[in-house]
């Protein structure tokens, strides 16, 4: 027969301790200008990645993995995405996620500007309104992080 020990631990759990007493450095952390600059660079590199990926998708010459591995534009897009991820990791070391991550939405702004140039995409009033809302949203988040 198997016996079960049913003792109750009344000590505070690790999670409860972390919530009750947050790390002082985390509560007073400010987002550095360096981190903001890195994330802005991420938005530009991310937009370049999307342009490369779209161009590469339009110029696939072979099916499957061979087509992907022999397409310079797709490979360039993947390299940009890797660099983007690396820079974002560096940026997040010295900044608040709630401030930095919304800035990445600016990637949509760059793509909206570059798509007509490279692919002849049409920018209509709805896209312009969306870009304005993104810029305003990122601005509000930036202003809110200062208070």
N, C-alpha and C positions, 0 to 999 in steps of 0.2 A: 504494500500500500504506500502511496506517495503522500507526504505531509507538506502543506504549504505554510510558510511563515508569513503572517500577516501583520507585521509591525508597521506602524505609521510613523513616517519621518515628519516631525514638526519643524524642522529647520527651514530657513529661507532658501528657495531655489536660486540657482545662478541667474535665471531670467528675471526673477523678482528683484534681486539685488541690483542688476543692471538697470532696470527701470526705475527703481527707487533712488539710486545714486548715479546719475549719468556722469560719464567721464568729463571732468572740467574742461579739458582742452576741446572736446567736441562741442560743448555748449557755447564756447566763445570763439569758435573757428570762423574766420573770415575767408572769403574766396579771394585768392591772390590775382593780381593783374596778369601774371604769367599764366595761370590756369585759364583765365578768360581768353587770353590771346591764343593759347593752344587749342581751345575749343573752337574759336573763330577759324583758325587754320584747318581744323577738322571739318568744318562746314564746307570750306572751299575744296578740300581734297575729296570729301564725300560727294560733292557735286561733280567733280571731275570723274570720279569713279562711275557715277550714273551715266555720264556722257559717253565714257569709254564702253561701258556695258551695252548701252543702246546701240552704239555704232557697231560694236562687235556682233551683237545679235542680228543686225541687218546684213552683216557680211560673213555669215557662216558659210563655209565652202564644203564642209563634210559633216556627216551626221555623228552624233554621239560624242564620246570623250575625245576622239581624234580631232573633231571639228573645234572643240573648245581649246585643246592644248596647242593647236596650230594657228590660233587666232590672236594676233598681237594685241588687238584692242581689248578683248576679253581678259587677257592676261594682265594688261595694264590696269584695267578696272579692278581686278582682284588684288593687285599690288597696292593700289590706292586704298582699297578697303582695309588691307592689313596695316598700312601706315596710319590710317585713320584710327583704327582700334588701338594701336600702340600709343599714339599721341593722346587719345582720350584717357587711357590708363594713367599717363603722366599727369594730365590735367586734374584728374580726380584725386590725386594724392594731396593736393593743396587747395581743395575747394569743396564747396557744398554741392552735393548732387542736385539738390532742389534749385540751385542757381545755374549750374553749368549745363545740365541736361536739356532744359528747354531751349538753350541757345542753339542746339543742334537743329532745331526747327528751321533755322536760317538756311539750311541746305536746300529746302524747298524754294526759297527765294532765288538762290543762285541757279538752280535747275530751271526755274521758270524764266529767268533772264537768258540763260544759255541755250535752251531748247529751240527757240525760234532762230537763233544764229546758226546753229549746227544742223538742225533738222527741219526748219521751216514750220515748226509748230505754231499754232495760232494762240495768241494771248488775248483772251476776251475780258470783259468787265468783271466777271466772276473770279477769274484767276487774279486779277489785279486787286480786287477786294480781299481775297484770301491772303495775298502777300502783305497787304496793309495790316490785316488783322494779326498775322504772324509777327510782323515787326513790332506792332503795338504790344502784343502779348509778351514778347521777349523784353521789351522796354519796361513794362510794368513789373515783371519779375526782377529785373535788374534794379529798378528803383526800390522795390519792396525789400530787397536784400540789404539795403543800406540802413533801414530803420531798425 
